[in-house]
Amino acid sequence: MSIAIKHLVVIGTGLIGGSVALALKRAGCVERVTGVGRSVENLEEAVRLGVIDDFNHDIATAVVDADMVLIAVPVAACDQVFAALAESLSETAIITDAGSTKQSVMISAEKHLKYVSRFVPAHPIAGTEHSGVGAAFAELFEDKKCILTPNEQTDAKALAQVQSMWQAVGARVKIMSAVEHDDVLAAVSHLPHLAAFAIVNAVGKSDDAFRFAAGGFRDFTRIASSSPEMWRDIALCNQQSIVDKIDALQEELTILRDALNAHDGGVLLDKFASAKQARDTWMSKYGDKL
Ligand code: NAD
């Protein structure tokens, strides 16, 4: 099913919101895009780049005649966004989001929205370490997964429309529960980001070390250049799942540390070999779809 959006309002016109707008425009699926954001410079740049047609600083007036609203702000800001738009949305408007955590966003939607059944939570598994509308590009979601986490309240037609919208930007849509989403993403995305921040901080305690860092360090730490504000929000909004994954990582590090102290090459070899096998298997199965 293709989608035809008359008026899309993008709240948070950054990398993700801007890329959705560009991809929908390129696909010919949207007539008008209004951007909402915090900085005039960013919104003016969005108009210049052809990402949005116009902008409005006031969420409540921006969404009045929207048929689709995309919330693409850092996840802790979603609560205030839902509160601001709740009274102005039409009965028929559909809302989706792009937040990296899903349970926290759904709790906010339920708290504020009159027509919460028309909110379809989404998380595109695509991004870069860059932020802001200048980093947006139409191909960002091509052949990437987008996870939707509807629940029993979600309106079937709204779900179908949102599914079509994410497919129109090139994504492969998967559906799962918000609980499962937050647990899986804590493991494969949130923990690696926190580990990358921690490694850079640990290494950065000695100024000299960076001078000798090479490609391996660059590859391992690329995601530590991501937006600190966005990652503070993700960490706080998926706190328990991430704490569980940090505990699992600490257990693995303790095994390595004990093996080193005991000069036990056997344990090191087993651990390195099982990690290599798991990663090689993952890459051969999914590497060309990343
Ligand atoms: P970004 O920083 O590029 O853009 C966010 C935009 O939201 C900025 O323009 C900012 O000014 C605006 N904003 C912040 N608070 C606001 C508020 N209260 N009201 C209106 N605008 C506000 O970030 P992004 O990478 O586009 O991320 C947006 C969302 O998408 C986040 O929830 C993030 O978790 C999620 N996400 C990010 C990635 C990624 O790799 N960057 C991937 C998937 C999902």
Residues whose N, C-alpha, C, O or C-beta is under 5 A from the ligand:
A	BS01	NAD	I11 G12 T13 G14 L15 I16 G17 V36 G37 R38 S39 A72 V73 P74 V75 A77 A98 G99 S100 P124 A126 G127 T128 H130 S131 G132
